[in-house]
Structures are given as structure tokens and as C-alpha cells.
Amino acid sequence: MIPDLRLPAYPEPGSQDQLLSRPLRVVAIGGGTGLSTLLRGLRRHVSAPGQAAAGGLIADLAAVVTVTDDGGSSGRLRKDFNMLPPGDLRNCMVALSEEEDVIARLFAHRFKSGDALEGHNFGNLFVAALTEITGDFGHAIQLASKILATRGRIYPVTTANATLVARMDDGSLVRGETNITASRLHIEELILDPADAAPLPETLEAIDRADLITVGPGSLYTSLITNLLVQGIPSALASARGVRVYVCNLMTQANESLGLTASEHIQKIYEHTRAPIFDYALVNTAPFSTETVARYAVEGASPIEADVERIEALGVRCIAGDFASEGNVVRHEANRVTGALLALGQMALALRR
């Protein structure tokens, strides 16, 4: 039975009041801006290169990232070089890099002219060049991470050239992530082609060794479920010894989750994993300003309902709180989310001893 943990306010990095336990092994699964936002918070607690593991609350951090994007610069490189799309992986590298401000500007730079360069950004071309040099996309990602001195490892969820296929609510099949997100129909089921796309062995090993595993935040289907379609990932999560946490989105999203409550997000994930894979769900319950709600309503989006009782009826303990930051767009507040996750991971680790 999952213990009912009361989470304290989590201290800043380096505080003497940090929970006393060994540093955590953490795996974060997802894609898009949601994963990179979470990684920025986690990075602050990872020991710097050359320091002892005890210098931070995280001894090992691994990001497992979706690779089904087929639009924009990533899509062009995927087609022209027969390589996996680097966009989400690039964003994770920036989030975990030591010199994020400088690297972010460089890696996000999008060329505005040149027949071949226009529309590409530097970070994607950097990964493409390393892929040509090494002859292996996975190796290129690891080498890029080393060059950027990232505080964590980054793995594509698969190195197979996989394509997303969605069965829509009218029974039709829509192929390709860009076409799926552009469709006005509702997704009923997501399929990966080829269905036997395999994960990297390092990913399965990281999940098996992890003390804390997070899924989300991110687009329900194209950032989260797409990772969970890779063979071996659902079973690895189902049997994982670490505490498994779903970080729920803040707002519903057009073409992916309009009208879905927090518990229904979990149910949609379980329909694809065919097994329960979460111990906890981190859900925002703080209200948003009327201006923010009105702005999102123009797109048909709204704050996700935190139906706590239904979440717990699924066997998932709900950690509710203020996890949002309002601006031009709503984002998770990385420090508060990270604090709750690390406190949960440390407490769960202590209970296992």
C-alpha cells in the first residue's frame, strides 16, 4: 500500500536542512517544453562534474526523450539526413548545460536566410554534424552532452526511425506527429510504427536502478504516451522499484486533451501502457487569474480539473499544491515541482530501507 506522505517545504540546494539520505537516482521521461522545464529544476540539485556525489541531492539524472517530431527544422533534418529529430533532445541539453544562458541563445538561434539554412536552428545542425561524424545518433547525443558539460544523461527513447499514427474518433488513421496535432478530430488511440521499436539498453537499466521516476509534464499524446509505446518501457515502469510520479499538465491542450480531467489523463496513459505505472500524481490546485483563464479560453483550453478522489480511486496517491507560474504562458514553477519530487523521492527511499 502506498504510504500517505506529508511533504515538507523543500530546502534550497546546499541547505543544511536537507533530508538525510543518499543522493537519488532520477529518471525523467517526456518531451517538449514540459520536460526541459522540469530538468532545469532538477539540474540545480545534481553534483557538478568533478564533485563527490554527496555534493548534491541527485547522484544520477537521466532524461528519456521522445523522438517522433516530424515538423520544422527537426523534420527537415530527419528527411534530408535520415536521422532522428534532434529538437526535444536539444532542448534538454540546454536545460541541463552548465552555461544555460549562453548555450540557450546559441542553440536556439534560427537562421533567417540562406536557401539551405533558413529555418534551421544551430542546435539541430550541431547534433546533425555530430551524427555524421560518429555515424550513430545515440552516440552523437552523448558526445554533445559531454561537450556541453550537462548535469545528466540524455537518451532518445528509441533509435528506431519511428512514426506516430493516431486512430481518431471517426475511425480514420492520421500519420505523422505534425498531421496529428493539426487534426481537428479527437485522438482515440496512438500507435507507433514500427510497433517493435526498441529502447536503448541504458534506458531500461536507468529505470531499473532509479529511486525516482517522473513522467510529464508535456503534451499527453505526442510528448508522453509516445514514449510509453516503445517496447519494454511500460513493463520496465510497471516493475520499477523506484517511486513513480505523474506530473500533471496545468492546462488542457487542443487536439490532445481538451475536456480531460487529471484522472482522465492518467486513464488515457493506462489505456496505452495496459498496466498501472504510477504511485503518485503531482497536481496543481492553485487557481489562475481571470486574465489567464480568459486568454487560454480563446483556444478552447482551460485549467485541468484536479479530481483528487478519482485519481486516488485509480490507486494513485495525489500530491496537490501550487505548482504553477503565470506569465505570457502558464508553466510549472520548476523549483516548487522539483522540491516536492525530491522530498517524495527521499521519503520513499527511506521507507524502503
C-alpha positions as CSV (number, residue, x, y, z in Angstrom):
1,M,0.0,0.0,0.0
2,I,1.3,3.5,-0.9
3,P,2.1,5.5,2.2
4,D,0.3,8.8,2.8
5,L,3.3,11.1,2.9
6,R,3.1,14.7,4.1
7,L,5.7,16.6,2.1
8,P,7.6,19.4,3.9
9,A,8.7,22.6,2.1
10,Y,11.9,21.5,0.4
11,P,15.1,23.4,1.2
12,E,17.3,25.2,-1.3
13,P,20.4,23.4,-2.7
14,G,23.2,23.3,-0.2
15,S,21.0,23.9,2.8
16,Q,22.0,22.1,6.0
17,D,18.3,21.1,6.5
18,Q,18.2,18.8,3.5
19,L,16.8,15.3,4.2
20,L,19.5,12.9,5.3
21,S,19.7,10.0,2.9
22,R,21.9,9.0,0.0
23,P,21.6,11.0,-3.2
24,L,18.8,9.9,-5.6
25,R,19.0,8.3,-8.9
26,V,16.4,10.0,-11.1
27,V,14.8,9.3,-14.5
28,A,12.6,11.9,-16.2
29,I,10.5,10.8,-19.1
30,G,8.8,13.2,-21.6
31,G,9.4,15.8,-24.2
32,G,8.7,19.3,-25.3
33,T,8.9,22.4,-23.0
34,G,7.5,20.4,-20.1
35,L,10.4,18.1,-19.8
36,S,13.0,20.9,-20.3
37,T,11.3,23.0,-17.6
38,L,11.4,20.1,-15.1
39,L,15.1,19.4,-16.0
40,R,16.1,23.0,-15.2
41,G,14.8,22.5,-11.7
42,L,16.4,19.1,-11.2
43,R,19.7,20.2,-12.5
44,R,20.2,22.5,-9.6
45,H,20.4,19.5,-7.3
46,V,22.9,17.4,-9.3
47,S,26.5,17.3,-8.3
48,A,28.7,19.4,-10.5
49,P,31.2,17.5,-12.7
50,G,34.3,16.5,-10.6
51,Q,32.4,16.8,-7.2
52,A,31.6,14.0,-5.0
53,A,28.1,12.5,-5.3
54,A,27.3,13.8,-1.8
55,G,27.6,17.4,-3.2
56,G,24.0,17.3,-4.5
57,L,20.7,15.6,-3.7
58,I,20.8,13.8,-7.1
59,A,23.6,11.4,-7.8
60,D,22.5,10.5,-11.3
61,L,19.9,12.1,-13.6
62,A,18.7,10.6,-16.9
63,A,16.3,12.2,-19.3
64,V,14.4,9.9,-21.7
65,V,13.1,11.9,-24.6
66,T,10.6,11.5,-27.4
67,V,11.9,11.3,-31.0
68,T,8.8,11.4,-33.2
69,D,8.7,15.1,-34.2
70,D,8.5,15.5,-38.0
71,G,7.9,19.2,-38.3
72,G,10.1,22.3,-38.6
73,S,13.9,22.1,-38.6
74,S,13.8,18.7,-36.9
75,G,11.5,17.3,-39.6
76,R,13.7,18.6,-42.4
77,L,16.8,17.1,-40.9
78,R,15.0,13.8,-40.4
79,K,14.1,13.7,-44.0
80,D,17.4,15.1,-45.5
81,F,19.8,13.1,-43.3
82,N,17.7,10.1,-42.5
83,M,18.3,10.8,-38.8
84,L,16.1,11.1,-35.7
85,P,14.7,14.5,-34.9
86,P,17.0,16.4,-32.5
87,G,14.7,19.2,-31.3
88,D,13.4,17.9,-28.0
89,L,16.8,16.4,-27.2
90,R,18.5,19.7,-28.0
91,N,16.2,21.5,-25.5
92,C,17.1,19.0,-22.8
93,M,20.8,19.6,-23.4
94,V,20.3,23.3,-23.0
95,A,18.3,22.8,-19.8
96,L,21.0,20.6,-18.3
97,S,24.0,22.6,-19.5
98,E,26.4,24.5,-17.2
99,E,26.2,27.7,-19.2
100,E,22.5,27.7,-20.0
101,D,22.0,31.4,-20.9
102,V,24.8,31.4,-23.4
103,I,24.1,27.9,-24.8
104,A,20.4,28.6,-25.0
105,R,20.9,31.7,-27.2
106,L,23.3,29.8,-29.4
107,F,21.3,26.6,-29.7
108,A,18.0,28.4,-30.2
109,H,19.5,30.7,-32.9
110,R,17.4,30.2,-36.1
111,F,18.9,31.1,-39.4
112,K,16.9,33.8,-41.2
113,S,18.4,33.5,-44.7
114,G,20.2,31.1,-46.9
115,D,18.4,28.6,-49.1
116,A,19.6,25.6,-47.2
117,L,20.0,27.2,-43.7
118,E,16.8,29.3,-43.5
119,G,14.5,27.9,-40.8
120,H,17.1,25.7,-39.2
121,N,18.5,26.4,-35.7
122,F,22.1,26.0,-34.7
123,G,21.4,23.3,-32.1
124,N,19.8,20.9,-34.5
125,L,22.6,21.4,-37.0
126,F,25.1,20.8,-34.2
127,V,23.5,17.4,-33.5
128,A,23.3,16.6,-37.2
129,A,27.0,17.2,-37.6
130,L,27.9,15.0,-34.7
131,T,25.7,12.3,-36.1
132,E,27.5,12.4,-39.4
133,I,30.9,12.3,-37.6
134,T,30.1,9.4,-35.3
135,G,27.7,7.6,-37.6
136,D,25.3,7.0,-34.6
137,F,22.6,9.3,-33.3
138,G,22.7,8.0,-29.8
139,H,26.4,8.4,-29.6
140,A,26.1,11.9,-31.0
141,I,23.7,12.9,-28.3
142,Q,26.1,11.5,-25.6
143,L,29.0,13.4,-27.2
144,A,27.0,16.6,-27.4
145,S,26.1,16.3,-23.7
146,K,29.8,15.8,-22.9
147,I,30.8,18.9,-24.9
148,L,28.1,21.0,-23.1
149,A,29.0,19.6,-19.7
150,T,25.4,18.6,-19.0
151,R,24.5,17.6,-15.4
152,G,22.7,14.5,-16.5
153,R,22.5,11.9,-19.3
154,I,20.1,12.3,-22.2
155,Y,18.7,9.3,-24.1
156,P,16.4,9.2,-27.1
157,V,13.6,6.8,-26.1
158,T,14.4,4.8,-29.2
159,T,16.9,5.0,-32.0
160,A,14.3,3.4,-34.4
161,N,13.0,5.7,-37.1
162,A,9.5,5.6,-35.7
163,T,6.4,7.4,-36.9
164,L,3.3,8.2,-34.8
165,V,0.0,7.1,-36.1
166,A,-3.3,8.1,-34.4
167,R,-6.7,6.4,-34.7
168,M,-9.2,9.3,-34.5
169,D,-12.7,9.3,-33.1
170,D,-14.2,8.9,-36.6
171,G,-12.1,5.7,-37.1
172,S,-9.7,7.3,-39.5
173,L,-5.9,6.9,-39.2
174,V,-3.7,10.0,-39.2
175,R,0.0,9.5,-39.8
176,G,2.8,11.8,-38.6
177,E,3.0,14.0,-35.5
178,T,2.5,17.2,-37.4
179,N,-0.6,15.9,-39.0
180,I,-2.0,14.5,-35.8
181,T,-1.6,17.8,-33.9
182,A,-3.1,19.7,-36.8
183,S,-6.2,17.5,-36.9
184,R,-9.5,18.8,-35.5
185,L,-10.5,15.2,-34.6
186,H,-10.0,13.7,-31.2
187,I,-7.4,11.0,-30.7
188,E,-8.7,7.6,-29.6
189,E,-5.5,5.6,-29.8
190,L,-1.9,6.3,-30.5
191,I,0.2,3.7,-32.4
192,L,4.0,3.6,-33.1
193,D,5.2,2.4,-36.5
194,P,7.1,0.2,-36.3
195,A,5.4,-1.4,-33.3
196,D,8.6,-3.2,-32.2
197,A,10.7,0.0,-31.8
198,A,13.1,-0.9,-29.0
199,P,14.6,1.3,-26.3
200,L,18.3,1.8,-25.6
201,P,19.5,-0.8,-23.0
202,E,20.8,2.1,-21.0
203,T,17.3,3.5,-20.6
204,L,15.9,0.2,-19.2
205,E,18.9,0.0,-16.9
206,A,18.4,3.6,-15.7
207,I,14.7,2.9,-15.0
208,D,15.6,-0.3,-13.1
209,R,18.1,1.5,-10.9
210,A,16.1,4.7,-10.3
211,D,14.8,5.8,-7.0
212,L,12.5,8.4,-8.5
213,I,10.9,8.2,-12.0
214,T,8.8,11.1,-13.4
215,V,6.5,11.1,-16.5
216,G,5.4,14.6,-17.6
217,P,4.6,17.3,-17.8
218,G,4.1,17.5,-21.6
219,S,1.6,17.0,-24.3
220,L,-0.5,14.0,-23.3
221,Y,-0.1,12.0,-26.6
222,T,2.9,13.5,-28.5
223,S,5.2,14.1,-25.6
224,L,4.2,11.4,-23.0
225,I,2.3,8.5,-24.5
226,T,4.6,8.3,-27.5
227,N,7.5,7.3,-25.1
228,L,5.3,4.7,-23.5
229,L,4.6,2.9,-26.8
230,V,8.3,1.9,-27.1
231,Q,8.6,-1.9,-26.4
232,G,9.8,-2.6,-22.9
233,I,9.2,0.8,-21.4
234,P,5.7,0.1,-19.9
235,S,6.9,-3.2,-18.4
236,A,10.0,-1.6,-17.0
237,L,7.9,1.1,-15.4
238,A,5.4,-1.4,-14.1
239,S,8.1,-3.4,-12.3
240,A,10.3,-0.4,-11.3
241,R,11.4,-0.3,-7.7
242,G,11.6,3.5,-7.6
243,V,8.7,5.8,-6.8
244,R,6.8,6.6,-10.0
245,V,5.3,10.1,-10.3
246,Y,3.0,11.5,-12.9
247,V,3.5,15.3,-13.2
248,C,0.1,16.5,-14.5
249,N,-0.2,19.3,-17.0
250,L,-1.6,22.7,-15.9
251,M,-3.9,23.4,-18.9
252,T,-5.8,21.2,-21.4
253,Q,-4.4,21.3,-24.9
254,A,-6.1,21.5,-28.3
255,N,-6.1,18.2,-30.2
256,E,-4.7,16.3,-27.3
257,S,-6.6,16.8,-24.0
258,L,-9.5,19.2,-24.3
259,G,-12.1,18.5,-21.6
260,L,-9.9,15.8,-19.8
261,T,-9.6,15.9,-16.0
262,A,-6.4,15.0,-14.2
263,S,-7.6,11.4,-13.6
264,E,-8.7,11.1,-17.2
265,H,-5.1,12.0,-18.3
266,I,-3.9,9.0,-16.2
267,Q,-6.6,6.8,-17.6
268,K,-5.6,7.6,-21.2
269,I,-2.0,6.7,-20.3
270,Y,-3.1,3.4,-18.7
271,E,-5.1,2.6,-21.8
272,H,-1.8,2.6,-23.8
273,T,0.5,1.0,-21.2
274,R,-2.1,-1.6,-20.2
275,A,-0.7,-1.6,-16.7
276,P,-0.7,0.9,-13.8
277,I,2.6,2.7,-13.8
278,F,2.2,5.5,-11.2
279,D,2.4,5.6,-7.5
280,Y,1.8,9.4,-7.2
281,A,0.4,12.2,-9.2
282,L,1.6,15.8,-8.7
283,V,-1.4,18.0,-9.5
284,N,-1.8,21.8,-9.4
285,T,-4.8,23.0,-7.3
286,A,-3.9,26.7,-7.2
287,P,-6.3,29.0,-9.1
288,F,-5.3,31.0,-12.1
289,S,-6.1,34.7,-12.7
290,T,-9.2,35.5,-14.7
291,E,-6.9,37.1,-17.3
292,T,-5.0,33.8,-17.8
293,V,-8.2,31.7,-17.9
294,A,-9.7,34.1,-20.5
295,R,-6.6,34.0,-22.6
296,Y,-6.5,30.2,-22.8
297,A,-10.2,30.0,-23.3
298,V,-9.8,31.7,-26.7
299,E,-8.0,28.5,-27.8
300,G,-10.6,26.3,-26.1
301,A,-8.2,25.4,-23.3
302,S,-8.8,25.6,-19.6
303,P,-7.2,24.6,-16.3
304,I,-7.1,20.9,-15.7
305,E,-9.6,19.8,-13.1
306,A,-7.9,18.2,-10.1
307,D,-10.4,15.4,-9.4
308,V,-8.4,14.1,-6.5
309,E,-10.9,11.4,-5.4
310,R,-10.9,9.8,-8.9
311,I,-7.1,9.9,-9.1
312,E,-6.9,8.0,-5.8
313,A,-9.6,5.6,-6.9
314,L,-7.0,4.6,-9.6
315,G,-4.6,3.6,-6.8
316,V,-2.5,6.8,-7.3
317,R,-1.8,9.0,-4.3
318,C,-2.4,12.7,-5.2
319,I,0.1,15.4,-4.2
320,A,-1.8,18.6,-4.6
321,G,-0.5,22.1,-4.3
322,D,0.6,25.3,-6.0
323,F,2.9,24.2,-8.8
324,A,2.2,26.9,-11.4
325,S,3.8,30.1,-12.6
326,E,1.8,32.6,-14.6
327,G,3.2,34.7,-17.4
328,N,2.6,35.1,-21.1
329,V,2.2,31.3,-21.0
330,V,1.5,29.1,-18.0
331,R,4.4,27.0,-16.9
332,H,5.2,24.7,-14.0
333,E,7.3,26.5,-11.3
334,A,10.4,24.4,-11.6
335,N,11.7,24.9,-8.0
336,R,8.4,24.0,-6.3
337,V,7.8,21.0,-8.5
338,T,11.4,19.8,-8.0
339,G,11.2,20.3,-4.3
340,A,8.1,18.2,-4.0
341,L,9.5,15.5,-6.2
342,L,12.8,15.2,-4.3
343,A,11.1,15.2,-0.9
344,L,8.9,12.4,-2.2
345,G,11.8,10.5,-3.6
346,Q,13.9,10.8,-0.4
347,M,11.0,9.8,1.8
348,A,10.1,6.8,-0.3
349,L,13.8,5.8,-0.3
350,A,13.9,6.0,3.5
351,L,10.7,3.8,3.8
352,R,12.3,1.1,1.6
353,R,15.3,0.8,3.9
